Amino acid sequence: MKMSTLYAALSGALLLGAATLVPAQTTTPATTPSGTSSGMANAPAGSTATNPVKNAKVAASPEYRADKDRIEADYKAAKEKCKSMSGNAKDVCEKEAKGQEKVAKAELEAKRKGTPHAEYEVAKAKADAAYDVAKEKCDDQKGKEKSACKKQAKADHEKQLADAKSLRKNVASTKSTADTSPAPAPAKSTGK
């Protein structure tokens, strides 16, 4: 290895290490004419945008870890029950177990983050789990019935995803109208 390459690697490591030690700059959020703060101050309390340290603490908390471990144990137990089955029933059972695990994990993250996007992820996980199970159940059928079953499962999945997206947009638009609505005028004193 050439010395210049070694120096470049060492200086890069030094700069990277120094950048992690520098405290993050804090800025005062701008205020709108109505006197309310704008920007990240309006994010949910559990949001990583407003409170990354709190979310890191929650993710490292014993309760969070216990919930995550419980979800994984529930999945393993459900999958273990599927081992006694055979054929497509076993496949359906495994898809149900995996879907329940994904939904539970998404709900745990939504609880931790408290953001509209996290709620969307829960709805999406539910839709995906239901779709996977429905597709697997269609494998029991043959011919046109199987094809129709899969089409119906896909249509239901797309509708559930569209509902989840519209819910996310409604939450975002409700939030933005609440942020931009003018503050009520102060009541005038009559002096009596």
N, C-alpha and C positions, 0 to 999 in steps of 0.2 A: 504494500500500500504506500502511495506517495505521501510525503509529509504534508503537501497542500491539501490533499483530501482529508487527512487526519485532522488538520487544523480546522477545516470547514465543518467537519462533523462535530468536533468539540465546541466550536463557537456556536453552532446551531443548537446543540444540547444546552449550552450555557444560556443562550437567549430564551429558549423555551422554558427552562427552569426558572429564569428570572421573571418571565411573564406570568407564571402561575403564582409567584410570591407577591406580586403587586396587588394591593387591594383594589377591588372594583370601584370605579367612580360612581358616585351617587349624584343624581340630578333631582332638582325639585320639579315635580310635574307642573306643566303649564295649566293655567286656569282659564276656563271659558268665560265669556262675558257674564254668564249667570252666576259665576263664583264657584262653580263646581270644577273639580279637577278633571282633566281629560286623559286619555291614554290608558296606561296599564292600571291606574288606580281603580278603574271600573271593572277590572277582571274579578272573577270569583275569588273568595278568600283562599281556597285551596289551590289556586292556579299556580303553575310553575312560573308564569310570567311575573306575578306579583310577589310570590313568596317561595323562591327556590329552596331556601334553607329549610323552611317548614316542611316542604314536600320531601326533601331528602331525609329529614328526621322521621317523618311519617313512614317513609319507605324502609327505614332502618329500625323502626320501632318493633318491639316484641309482638304487639298485637297484629301488626300488618304481616310480619313473618309467620305468625301462628295461623292467620287466615289463609295465607298463601300455601302453607304446608297442609292445612286441612283440605283445601281444594285439590291439591295433588293426591292426598290420601284417598279422598272420595273418588277421584278418577281411577286410581289403581284398584280400589274395591269394586267399582262398577265394571271395570274391564275384566277383573277376575271372575265376576258372575257370568260374563259372556263366554268364558272358556268352556263351560259345560254345554253350551249350545252348539249347533252345527248349521252349516249351509248359510242361507241368506239371513236367517234369524240372528245368527252370530254377527254377521256384518252390520245389520241394523242396530243391534245392541251396542256394538263398538262405536258406530257413528253417533248414537245417542249419548254415550259416555263422553266421547271427545267433544261433542257440542256443548254438553252441560259444563265441562271443564272450561271451554273457551268463554262461555257466557259468564260463568262465575268469576273468571280472571278479569274480564272486561268490567264487570260490576265492581270488583274490588278497586280497579284503577279509577273508575268513575267516582267512587266514594272518596278516594284519595285526592284526585285532581279537582273535582267539582266544576268541570268546564262543560260547555255545550258540546264540544267535540268529543269529550269522553262519553257523554250520554249518547251521542251518535254512534260511537264505537260499540256501545252495549246493544243498541238496536240492530246494528249491522251484524254483530256476532250472533244475535238471536235469529236473524233472518238467514244467515249462512248455515247455522246449525239445523234449522228447520228444513232448509233446502237439501242439505246433505242426507238427512234422514229420509226425506220424501223421495229423493232419487234412488236411494238404496231400497226402499220399499217397492219401488216400481220394478225392480229386478225380479220380483216374484211373478210378474205378469209376462205375457208373451204377445208378440205381434203388434196389432194396432192398439190394443189396450195399454201395452207398455209404452208405446210412442206417445199416446194421448196423456198417460200418467206423467211422463217426463215433461211434456209441454206444459201441463198444468202446474207442475212443481216449479218450473222456470218462471211461469207467469206470476205465480204467488210470490216467488223470491224477488222478482223485479218490482212488484207492487210494494212489498215490505221495505225494500231499499229506497224506493221513491218516497214512501211515508217517512222513513228515517231522515232522508235528506230534507224534506219539507219541514219536518220538526226542527231540524238544526237551523234552517233558514228563518223559521218563525221566531225561534229564540234569539237569533242574531238580530233580526229586524226589530223585535220588541225591545231588545237591549239598546239598539242604536236610536230608536225613537225616544226612549227614556233618557238617553244621554243628551239628545239634542233639544228636548222640550224645554221651553223657557221656564225659569223659576217663577213661582207665583209672586205677584207684587206684594210688598209689605202692606199690612193694614194701616190705614190712616188713623191717627189718634184724634178723637173729638175734643179732647181737653176738658171734659166734664168731670 
